[in-house]
Amino acid sequence: MSGVLNATSLYSIRNGVFMFESALVILTVLYAIVSVKVEEWITISALGFKGATPMMFLQNPIFYKVVRGVFFLGAVASCFGLVAVPWYVGLLVLAVVWLAAGALGRKKAFAKYRQILQEMMASAESSEERAKYESESQKSNQELMDKVKFSMKYGI
């Protein structure tokens, strides 16, 4: 394909031949939205604040992981029917979204973790308790990620 839209391409667009492109966009957006939230909930739970996640997620986290996986696999499958661009471009875009969704979900969880600690600092009853919360809230994202990995590795 030359990459230029000609009369045949425009006819195809109007008649739904680019169905896979539409499916890829829709499934990728749905995957990104769900993946960011699931990653945020997994991370904040591993940091010890399970109460900051929805009750449905706590009761059945596998369901949310499966939904995320279905959107991802659907997007991958739709890459192989692309007409406007080669299939590997779709996979490349999906890989970028996969990496970005995980990073964004963790970043949101770390911000929520710090926000919760700030609220706990404000209501701390002793200066030792306040200092402990302040120390925790000032940890870097890498330190928090290490804490998450440790928590997940040992099931804490």
TORGU-152558 format. One record per atom (N, C-alpha, C): atom name; residue in one letter; x, y, z; residue number from 1. Coordinates in steps of 0.05 Angstrom, whole numbers. Layout:
# TORGU-152558
[pt 'CA' 'A' [X Y Z] NUM]
...
***
This chain:
# TORGU-152558
[pt 'N' 'M' [17 -24 0] 1]
[pt 'CA' 'M' [0 0 0] 1]
[pt 'C' 'M' [17 25 0] 1]
[pt 'N' 'S' [10 45 -15] 2]
[pt 'CA' 'S' [27 68 -17] 2]
[pt 'C' 'S' [23 87 6] 2]
[pt 'N' 'G' [3 84 23] 3]
[pt 'CA' 'G' [-1 101 46] 3]
[pt 'C' 'G' [-18 126 39] 3]
[pt 'N' 'V' [-25 129 14] 4]
[pt 'CA' 'V' [-41 152 5] 4]
[pt 'C' 'V' [-70 143 3] 4]
[pt 'N' 'L' [-88 159 14] 5]
[pt 'CA' 'L' [-116 152 11] 5]
[pt 'C' 'L' [-125 158 -17] 5]
[pt 'N' 'N' [-135 138 -31] 6]
[pt 'CA' 'N' [-146 143 -58] 6]
[pt 'C' 'N' [-176 138 -57] 6]
[pt 'N' 'A' [-188 138 -80] 7]
[pt 'CA' 'A' [-218 135 -81] 7]
[pt 'C' 'A' [-226 107 -70] 7]
[pt 'N' 'T' [-211 87 -76] 8]
[pt 'CA' 'T' [-217 60 -66] 8]
[pt 'C' 'T' [-216 59 -35] 8]
[pt 'N' 'S' [-195 72 -24] 9]
[pt 'CA' 'S' [-192 72 5] 9]
[pt 'C' 'S' [-215 87 18] 9]
[pt 'N' 'L' [-223 110 6] 10]
[pt 'CA' 'L' [-245 125 17] 10]
[pt 'C' 'L' [-271 109 16] 10]
[pt 'N' 'Y' [-275 95 -6] 11]
[pt 'CA' 'Y' [-298 77 -8] 11]
[pt 'C' 'Y' [-297 56 14] 11]
[pt 'N' 'S' [-274 44 18] 12]
[pt 'CA' 'S' [-271 24 39] 12]
[pt 'C' 'S' [-277 35 67] 12]
[pt 'N' 'I' [-267 59 72] 13]
[pt 'CA' 'I' [-272 71 98] 13]
[pt 'C' 'I' [-302 74 103] 13]
[pt 'N' 'R' [-316 84 83] 14]
[pt 'CA' 'R' [-345 88 86] 14]
[pt 'C' 'R' [-360 62 89] 14]
[pt 'N' 'N' [-350 40 77] 15]
[pt 'CA' 'N' [-364 15 78] 15]
[pt 'C' 'N' [-354 -5 99] 15]
[pt 'N' 'G' [-339 5 118] 16]
[pt 'CA' 'G' [-332 -11 141] 16]
[pt 'C' 'G' [-309 -31 138] 16]
[pt 'N' 'V' [-292 -28 118] 17]
[pt 'CA' 'V' [-270 -45 115] 17]
[pt 'C' 'V' [-249 -40 137] 17]
[pt 'N' 'F' [-249 -16 148] 18]
[pt 'CA' 'F' [-230 -10 169] 18]
[pt 'C' 'F' [-241 -17 197] 18]
[pt 'N' 'M' [-256 -38 198] 19]
[pt 'CA' 'M' [-268 -47 223] 19]
[pt 'C' 'M' [-247 -54 243] 19]
[pt 'N' 'F' [-225 -66 234] 20]
[pt 'CA' 'F' [-204 -74 253] 20]
[pt 'C' 'F' [-190 -50 266] 20]
[pt 'N' 'E' [-187 -29 250] 21]
[pt 'CA' 'E' [-176 -4 261] 21]
[pt 'C' 'E' [-193 7 283] 21]
[pt 'N' 'S' [-219 7 278] 22]
[pt 'CA' 'S' [-238 16 299] 22]
[pt 'C' 'S' [-238 -2 323] 22]
[pt 'N' 'A' [-237 -28 319] 23]
[pt 'CA' 'A' [-236 -47 341] 23]
[pt 'C' 'A' [-210 -42 357] 23]
[pt 'N' 'L' [-188 -38 344] 24]
[pt 'CA' 'L' [-162 -34 357] 24]
[pt 'C' 'L' [-164 -9 375] 24]
[pt 'N' 'V' [-174 13 364] 25]
[pt 'CA' 'V' [-176 38 379] 25]
[pt 'C' 'V' [-194 34 404] 25]
[pt 'N' 'I' [-217 23 399] 26]
[pt 'CA' 'I' [-236 19 422] 26]
[pt 'C' 'I' [-225 1 443] 26]
[pt 'N' 'L' [-215 -22 435] 27]
[pt 'CA' 'L' [-204 -41 454] 27]
[pt 'C' 'L' [-179 -30 469] 27]
[pt 'N' 'T' [-163 -15 454] 28]
[pt 'CA' 'T' [-139 -4 467] 28]
[pt 'C' 'T' [-146 17 487] 28]
[pt 'N' 'V' [-166 34 481] 29]
[pt 'CA' 'V' [-175 54 500] 29]
[pt 'C' 'V' [-187 41 525] 29]
[pt 'N' 'L' [-204 21 520] 30]
[pt 'CA' 'L' [-216 6 543] 30]
[pt 'C' 'L' [-195 -8 560] 30]
[pt 'N' 'Y' [-176 -20 546] 31]
[pt 'CA' 'Y' [-154 -33 561] 31]
[pt 'C' 'Y' [-139 -13 577] 31]
[pt 'N' 'A' [-132 10 566] 32]
[pt 'CA' 'A' [-117 31 580] 32]
[pt 'C' 'A' [-132 40 605] 32]
[pt 'N' 'I' [-157 46 603] 33]
[pt 'CA' 'I' [-173 55 625] 33]
[pt 'C' 'I' [-174 34 647] 33]
[pt 'N' 'V' [-181 10 640] 34]
[pt 'CA' 'V' [-183 -11 660] 34]
[pt 'C' 'V' [-156 -18 672] 34]
[pt 'N' 'S' [-136 -19 656] 35]
[pt 'CA' 'S' [-109 -27 665] 35]
[pt 'C' 'S' [-98 -6 685] 35]
[pt 'N' 'V' [-102 19 679] 36]
[pt 'CA' 'V' [-92 40 698] 36]
[pt 'C' 'V' [-105 36 725] 36]
[pt 'N' 'K' [-131 32 726] 37]
[pt 'CA' 'K' [-145 29 751] 37]
[pt 'C' 'K' [-137 3 765] 37]
[pt 'N' 'V' [-135 -19 751] 38]
[pt 'CA' 'V' [-128 -44 763] 38]
[pt 'C' 'V' [-99 -42 775] 38]
[pt 'N' 'E' [-81 -31 759] 39]
[pt 'CA' 'E' [-53 -28 769] 39]
[pt 'C' 'E' [-52 -10 793] 39]
[pt 'N' 'E' [-68 11 793] 40]
[pt 'CA' 'E' [-70 29 817] 40]
[pt 'C' 'E' [-80 14 841] 40]
[pt 'N' 'W' [-101 -2 838] 41]
[pt 'CA' 'W' [-112 -17 860] 41]
[pt 'C' 'W' [-93 -38 870] 41]
[pt 'N' 'I' [-80 -52 852] 42]
[pt 'CA' 'I' [-61 -73 861] 42]
[pt 'C' 'I' [-38 -60 877] 42]
[pt 'N' 'T' [-28 -37 867] 43]
[pt 'CA' 'T' [-6 -24 880] 43]
[pt 'C' 'T' [-13 -13 907] 43]
[pt 'N' 'I' [-36 1 909] 44]
[pt 'CA' 'I' [-44 13 935] 44]
[pt 'C' 'I' [-50 -9 955] 44]
[pt 'N' 'S' [-61 -31 946] 45]
[pt 'CA' 'S' [-66 -54 963] 45]
[pt 'C' 'S' [-40 -65 974] 45]
[pt 'N' 'A' [-20 -68 956] 46]
[pt 'CA' 'A' [6 -78 965] 46]
[pt 'C' 'A' [20 -59 984] 46]
[pt 'N' 'L' [14 -34 982] 47]
[pt 'CA' 'L' [25 -14 1001] 47]
[pt 'C' 'L' [11 -14 1028] 47]
[pt 'N' 'G' [-10 -30 1030] 48]
[pt 'CA' 'G' [-23 -33 1056] 48]
[pt 'C' 'G' [-49 -18 1060] 48]
[pt 'N' 'F' [-59 -6 1039] 49]
[pt 'CA' 'F' [-84 9 1041] 49]
[pt 'C' 'F' [-105 -4 1023] 49]
[pt 'N' 'K' [-113 -28 1031] 50]
[pt 'CA' 'K' [-134 -42 1016] 50]
[pt 'C' 'K' [-160 -27 1017] 50]
[pt 'N' 'G' [-165 -12 1038] 51]
[pt 'CA' 'G' [-189 4 1041] 51]
[pt 'C' 'G' [-192 26 1020] 51]
[pt 'N' 'A' [-171 32 1006] 52]
[pt 'CA' 'A' [-172 53 986] 52]
[pt 'C' 'A' [-179 41 959] 52]
[pt 'N' 'T' [-187 16 958] 53]
[pt 'CA' 'T' [-195 3 933] 53]
[pt 'C' 'T' [-225 -4 936] 53]
[pt 'N' 'P' [-239 -7 913] 54]
[pt 'CA' 'P' [-267 -14 914] 54]
[pt 'C' 'P' [-271 -42 926] 54]
[pt 'N' 'M' [-293 -46 940] 55]
[pt 'CA' 'M' [-299 -71 953] 55]
[pt 'C' 'M' [-301 -94 933] 55]
[pt 'N' 'M' [-312 -88 909] 56]
[pt 'CA' 'M' [-314 -109 889] 56]
[pt 'C' 'M' [-287 -119 880] 56]
[pt 'N' 'F' [-267 -101 879] 57]
[pt 'CA' 'F' [-240 -109 872] 57]
[pt 'C' 'F' [-228 -127 893] 57]
[pt 'N' 'L' [-233 -119 918] 58]
[pt 'CA' 'L' [-222 -135 940] 58]
[pt 'C' 'L' [-234 -163 941] 58]
[pt 'N' 'Q' [-260 -165 934] 59]
[pt 'CA' 'Q' [-274 -190 935] 59]
[pt 'C' 'Q' [-266 -208 912] 59]
[pt 'N' 'N' [-260 -196 889] 60]
[pt 'CA' 'N' [-255 -213 865] 60]
[pt 'C' 'N' [-235 -199 847] 60]
[pt 'N' 'P' [-209 -196 855] 61]
[pt 'CA' 'P' [-190 -183 838] 61]
[pt 'C' 'P' [-184 -197 812] 61]
[pt 'N' 'I' [-188 -223 812] 62]
[pt 'CA' 'I' [-183 -239 787] 62]
[pt 'C' 'I' [-202 -230 765] 62]
[pt 'N' 'F' [-226 -224 771] 63]
[pt 'CA' 'F' [-246 -215 751] 63]
[pt 'C' 'F' [-235 -190 736] 63]
[pt 'N' 'Y' [-224 -171 751] 64]
[pt 'CA' 'Y' [-214 -146 739] 64]
[pt 'C' 'Y' [-189 -152 722] 64]
[pt 'N' 'K' [-173 -170 731] 65]
[pt 'CA' 'K' [-149 -178 716] 65]
[pt 'C' 'K' [-157 -192 690] 65]
[pt 'N' 'V' [-178 -208 691] 66]
[pt 'CA' 'V' [-187 -223 668] 66]
[pt 'C' 'V' [-199 -203 648] 66]
[pt 'N' 'V' [-215 -184 657] 67]
[pt 'CA' 'V' [-227 -164 639] 67]
[pt 'C' 'V' [-204 -148 625] 67]
[pt 'N' 'R' [-184 -140 641] 68]
[pt 'CA' 'R' [-162 -126 629] 68]
[pt 'C' 'R' [-148 -144 608] 68]
[pt 'N' 'G' [-145 -169 614] 69]
[pt 'CA' 'G' [-132 -187 595] 69]
[pt 'C' 'G' [-148 -191 570] 69]
[pt 'N' 'V' [-175 -193 573] 70]
[pt 'CA' 'V' [-192 -196 549] 70]
[pt 'C' 'V' [-190 -172 531] 70]
[pt 'N' 'F' [-190 -148 542] 71]
[pt 'CA' 'F' [-187 -124 525] 71]
[pt 'C' 'F' [-160 -124 511] 71]
[pt 'N' 'F' [-139 -132 526] 72]
[pt 'CA' 'F' [-112 -133 514] 72]
[pt 'C' 'F' [-111 -153 491] 72]
[pt 'N' 'L' [-120 -177 497] 73]
[pt 'CA' 'L' [-119 -198 476] 73]
[pt 'C' 'L' [-137 -191 452] 73]
[pt 'N' 'G' [-159 -179 457] 74]
[pt 'CA' 'G' [-176 -169 435] 74]
[pt 'C' 'G' [-162 -149 418] 74]
[pt 'N' 'A' [-148 -131 431] 75]
[pt 'CA' 'A' [-133 -110 416] 75]
[pt 'C' 'A' [-110 -123 400] 75]
[pt 'N' 'V' [-97 -143 412] 76]
[pt 'CA' 'V' [-75 -157 398] 76]
[pt 'C' 'V' [-87 -171 373] 76]
[pt 'N' 'A' [-109 -185 377] 77]
[pt 'CA' 'A' [-121 -199 354] 77]
[pt 'C' 'A' [-130 -180 332] 77]
[pt 'N' 'S' [-140 -157 340] 78]
[pt 'CA' 'S' [-149 -138 319] 78]
[pt 'C' 'S' [-125 -126 303] 78]
[pt 'N' 'C' [-101 -127 314] 79]
[pt 'CA' 'C' [-78 -117 299] 79]
[pt 'C' 'C' [-73 -133 274] 79]
[pt 'N' 'F' [-80 -158 273] 80]
[pt 'CA' 'F' [-75 -175 250] 80]
[pt 'C' 'F' [-95 -172 228] 80]
[pt 'N' 'G' [-115 -155 232] 81]
[pt 'CA' 'G' [-134 -149 210] 81]
[pt 'C' 'G' [-131 -121 200] 81]
[pt 'N' 'L' [-111 -106 209] 82]
[pt 'CA' 'L' [-109 -78 201] 82]
[pt 'C' 'L' [-105 -75 171] 82]
[pt 'N' 'V' [-116 -55 160] 83]
[pt 'CA' 'V' [-114 -49 131] 83]
[pt 'C' 'V' [-98 -24 127] 83]
[pt 'N' 'A' [-103 -3 142] 84]
[pt 'CA' 'A' [-90 23 138] 84]
[pt 'C' 'A' [-60 23 145] 84]
[pt 'N' 'V' [-53 7 164] 85]
[pt 'CA' 'V' [-25 5 173] 85]
[pt 'C' 'V' [-17 -24 177] 85]
[pt 'N' 'P' [9 -30 177] 86]
[pt 'CA' 'P' [18 -57 181] 86]
[pt 'C' 'P' [11 -67 209] 86]
[pt 'N' 'W' [8 -93 213] 87]
[pt 'CA' 'W' [0 -104 238] 87]
[pt 'C' 'W' [20 -98 260] 87]
[pt 'N' 'Y' [46 -96 254] 88]
[pt 'CA' 'Y' [66 -92 274] 88]
[pt 'C' 'Y' [64 -63 285] 88]
[pt 'N' 'V' [53 -44 271] 89]
[pt 'CA' 'V' [49 -17 281] 89]
[pt 'C' 'V' [28 -18 303] 89]
[pt 'N' 'G' [7 -33 299] 90]
[pt 'CA' 'G' [-13 -36 319] 90]
[pt 'C' 'G' [-2 -49 344] 90]
[pt 'N' 'L' [15 -69 341] 91]
[pt 'CA' 'L' [27 -82 364] 91]
[pt 'C' 'L' [46 -63 379] 91]
[pt 'N' 'L' [60 -47 364] 92]
[pt 'CA' 'L' [78 -27 376] 92]
[pt 'C' 'L' [62 -7 393] 92]
[pt 'N' 'V' [41 3 381] 93]
[pt 'CA' 'V' [23 22 396] 93]
[pt 'C' 'V' [13 8 421] 93]
[pt 'N' 'L' [4 -16 419] 94]
[pt 'CA' 'L' [-7 -31 442] 94]
[pt 'C' 'L' [15 -35 463] 94]
[pt 'N' 'A' [39 -41 455] 95]
[pt 'CA' 'A' [61 -44 474] 95]
[pt 'C' 'A' [66 -18 489] 95]
[pt 'N' 'V' [65 4 475] 96]
[pt 'CA' 'V' [69 30 488] 96]
[pt 'C' 'V' [47 35 508] 96]
[pt 'N' 'V' [22 29 501] 97]
[pt 'CA' 'V' [-1 33 519] 97]
[pt 'C' 'V' [2 15 543] 97]
[pt 'N' 'W' [11 -10 539] 98]
[pt 'CA' 'W' [15 -29 561] 98]
[pt 'C' 'W' [35 -18 581] 98]
[pt 'N' 'L' [57 -8 571] 99]
[pt 'CA' 'L' [78 3 589] 99]
[pt 'C' 'L' [68 28 603] 99]
[pt 'N' 'A' [55 46 588] 100]
[pt 'CA' 'A' [46 71 599] 100]
[pt 'C' 'A' [24 67 620] 100]
[pt 'N' 'A' [6 48 614] 101]
[pt 'CA' 'A' [-17 43 633] 101]
[pt 'C' 'A' [-6 33 660] 101]
[pt 'N' 'G' [14 15 659] 102]
[pt 'CA' 'G' [25 5 684] 102]
[pt 'C' 'G' [39 27 700] 102]
[pt 'N' 'A' [55 43 686] 103]
[pt 'CA' 'A' [69 65 699] 103]
[pt 'C' 'A' [50 86 710] 103]
[pt 'N' 'L' [29 93 695] 104]
[pt 'CA' 'L' [10 112 704] 104]
[pt 'C' 'L' [-6 102 728] 104]
[pt 'N' 'G' [-14 77 727] 105]
[pt 'CA' 'G' [-28 65 750] 105]
[pt 'C' 'G' [-12 65 775] 105]
[pt 'N' 'R' [14 58 773] 106]
[pt 'CA' 'R' [31 59 797] 106]
[pt 'C' 'R' [36 87 806] 106]
[pt 'N' 'K' [39 106 788] 107]
[pt 'CA' 'K' [43 134 795] 107]
[pt 'C' 'K' [18 145 810] 107]
[pt 'N' 'K' [-5 138 801] 108]
[pt 'CA' 'K' [-30 146 814] 108]
[pt 'C' 'K' [-32 134 842] 108]
[pt 'N' 'A' [-24 108 844] 109]
[pt 'CA' 'A' [-25 95 870] 109]
[pt 'C' 'A' [-5 108 890] 109]
[pt 'N' 'F' [19 115 881] 110]
[pt 'CA' 'F' [38 128 898] 110]
[pt 'C' 'F' [28 155 908] 110]
[pt 'N' 'A' [15 170 890] 111]
[pt 'CA' 'A' [3 196 898] 111]
[pt 'C' 'A' [-19 192 918] 111]
[pt 'N' 'K' [-36 172 914] 112]
[pt 'CA' 'K' [-57 166 933] 112]
[pt 'C' 'K' [-45 157 960] 112]
[pt 'N' 'Y' [-24 141 960] 113]
[pt 'CA' 'Y' [-11 132 984] 113]
[pt 'C' 'Y' [-1 156 1000] 113]
[pt 'N' 'R' [12 175 986] 114]
[pt 'CA' 'R' [22 199 1000] 114]
[pt 'C' 'R' [-1 216 1010] 114]
[pt 'N' 'Q' [-23 218 995] 115]
[pt 'CA' 'Q' [-46 233 1004] 115]
[pt 'C' 'Q' [-58 221 1030] 115]
[pt 'N' 'I' [-60 195 1031] 116]
[pt 'CA' 'I' [-71 181 1055] 116]
[pt 'C' 'I' [-52 186 1078] 116]
[pt 'N' 'L' [-26 185 1074] 117]
[pt 'CA' 'L' [-7 189 1095] 117]
[pt 'C' 'L' [-9 218 1105] 117]
[pt 'N' 'Q' [-13 237 1087] 118]
[pt 'CA' 'Q' [-16 265 1095] 118]
[pt 'C' 'Q' [-41 269 1113] 118]
[pt 'N' 'E' [-62 255 1106] 119]
[pt 'CA' 'E' [-86 256 1122] 119]
[pt 'C' 'E' [-82 243 1150] 119]
[pt 'N' 'M' [-66 221 1150] 120]
[pt 'CA' 'M' [-60 208 1175] 120]
[pt 'C' 'M' [-42 226 1192] 120]
[pt 'N' 'M' [-23 240 1179] 121]
[pt 'CA' 'M' [-6 259 1194] 121]
[pt 'C' 'M' [-22 280 1208] 121]
[pt 'N' 'A' [-42 291 1194] 122]
[pt 'CA' 'A' [-59 312 1205] 122]
[pt 'C' 'A' [-75 303 1229] 122]
[pt 'N' 'S' [-81 278 1230] 123]
[pt 'CA' 'S' [-97 268 1253] 123]
[pt 'C' 'S' [-81 251 1272] 123]
[pt 'N' 'A' [-54 252 1269] 124]
[pt 'CA' 'A' [-37 236 1287] 124]
[pt 'C' 'A' [-39 246 1316] 124]
[pt 'N' 'E' [-38 228 1335] 125]
[pt 'CA' 'E' [-41 235 1363] 125]
[pt 'C' 'E' [-15 242 1376] 125]
[pt 'N' 'S' [7 232 1365] 126]
[pt 'CA' 'S' [33 238 1378] 126]
[pt 'C' 'S' [53 247 1357] 126]
[pt 'N' 'S' [74 260 1366] 127]
[pt 'CA' 'S' [94 270 1347] 127]
[pt 'C' 'S' [110 247 1335] 127]
[pt 'N' 'E' [113 225 1349] 128]
[pt 'CA' 'E' [127 201 1338] 128]
[pt 'C' 'E' [111 190 1315] 128]
[pt 'N' 'E' [85 188 1319] 129]
[pt 'CA' 'E' [67 178 1298] 129]
[pt 'C' 'E' [68 196 1274] 129]
[pt 'N' 'R' [67 222 1279] 130]
[pt 'CA' 'R' [68 242 1257] 130]
[pt 'C' 'R' [94 240 1242] 130]
[pt 'N' 'A' [116 236 1256] 131]
[pt 'CA' 'A' [143 234 1243] 131]
[pt 'C' 'A' [144 209 1226] 131]
[pt 'N' 'K' [132 187 1236] 132]
[pt 'CA' 'K' [132 162 1221] 132]
[pt 'C' 'K' [117 165 1195] 132]
[pt 'N' 'Y' [93 178 1196] 133]
[pt 'CA' 'Y' [78 182 1172] 133]
[pt 'C' 'Y' [92 201 1153] 133]
[pt 'N' 'E' [105 221 1163] 134]
[pt 'CA' 'E' [119 240 1147] 134]
[pt 'C' 'E' [142 226 1133] 134]
[pt 'N' 'S' [157 210 1147] 135]
[pt 'CA' 'S' [179 195 1136] 135]
[pt 'C' 'S' [169 177 1113] 135]
[pt 'N' 'E' [148 163 1117] 136]
[pt 'CA' 'E' [136 145 1097] 136]
[pt 'C' 'E' [127 161 1072] 136]
[pt 'N' 'S' [115 184 1077] 137]
[pt 'CA' 'S' [104 200 1055] 137]
[pt 'C' 'S' [126 213 1038] 137]
[pt 'N' 'Q' [150 214 1048] 138]
[pt 'CA' 'Q' [172 227 1033] 138]
[pt 'C' 'Q' [190 206 1018] 138]
[pt 'N' 'K' [182 181 1019] 139]
[pt 'CA' 'K' [197 161 1004] 139]
[pt 'C' 'K' [194 165 974] 139]
[pt 'N' 'S' [214 159 959] 140]
[pt 'CA' 'S' [214 162 930] 140]
[pt 'C' 'S' [196 140 918] 140]
[pt 'N' 'N' [189 145 893] 141]
[pt 'CA' 'N' [173 125 878] 141]
[pt 'C' 'N' [187 98 877] 141]
[pt 'N' 'Q' [214 99 873] 142]
[pt 'CA' 'Q' [229 74 872] 142]
[pt 'C' 'Q' [229 59 898] 142]
[pt 'N' 'E' [230 74 920] 143]
[pt 'CA' 'E' [229 61 947] 143]
[pt 'C' 'E' [201 48 951] 143]
[pt 'N' 'L' [181 62 942] 144]
[pt 'CA' 'L' [154 51 944] 144]
[pt 'C' 'L' [150 27 926] 144]
[pt 'N' 'M' [162 28 903] 145]
[pt 'CA' 'M' [161 5 884] 145]
[pt 'C' 'M' [175 -19 897] 145]
[pt 'N' 'D' [197 -15 910] 146]
[pt 'CA' 'D' [211 -37 924] 146]
[pt 'C' 'D' [194 -48 945] 146]
[pt 'N' 'K' [179 -31 959] 147]
[pt 'CA' 'K' [161 -40 980] 147]
[pt 'C' 'K' [138 -57 969] 147]
[pt 'N' 'V' [128 -48 946] 148]
[pt 'CA' 'V' [107 -63 932] 148]
[pt 'C' 'V' [117 -91 923] 148]
[pt 'N' 'K' [141 -92 911] 149]
[pt 'CA' 'K' [152 -117 903] 149]
[pt 'C' 'K' [156 -136 926] 149]
[pt 'N' 'F' [166 -125 948] 150]
[pt 'CA' 'F' [170 -141 972] 150]
[pt 'C' 'F' [144 -152 983] 150]
[pt 'N' 'S' [124 -135 984] 151]
[pt 'CA' 'S' [97 -142 993] 151]
[pt 'C' 'S' [85 -164 976] 151]
[pt 'N' 'M' [88 -161 950] 152]
[pt 'CA' 'M' [77 -181 931] 152]
[pt 'C' 'M' [92 -208 932] 152]
[pt 'N' 'K' [118 -206 936] 153]
[pt 'CA' 'K' [135 -229 936] 153]
[pt 'C' 'K' [129 -246 961] 153]
[pt 'N' 'Y' [125 -233 984] 154]
[pt 'CA' 'Y' [121 -248 1008] 154]
[pt 'C' 'Y' [92 -248 1018] 154]
[pt 'N' 'G' [74 -237 1001] 155]
[pt 'CA' 'G' [45 -238 1008] 155]
[pt 'C' 'G' [37 -222 1032] 155]
[pt 'N' 'I' [52 -201 1037] 156]
[pt 'CA' 'I' [47 -184 1061] 156]
[pt 'C' 'I' [26 -164 1055] 156]
***
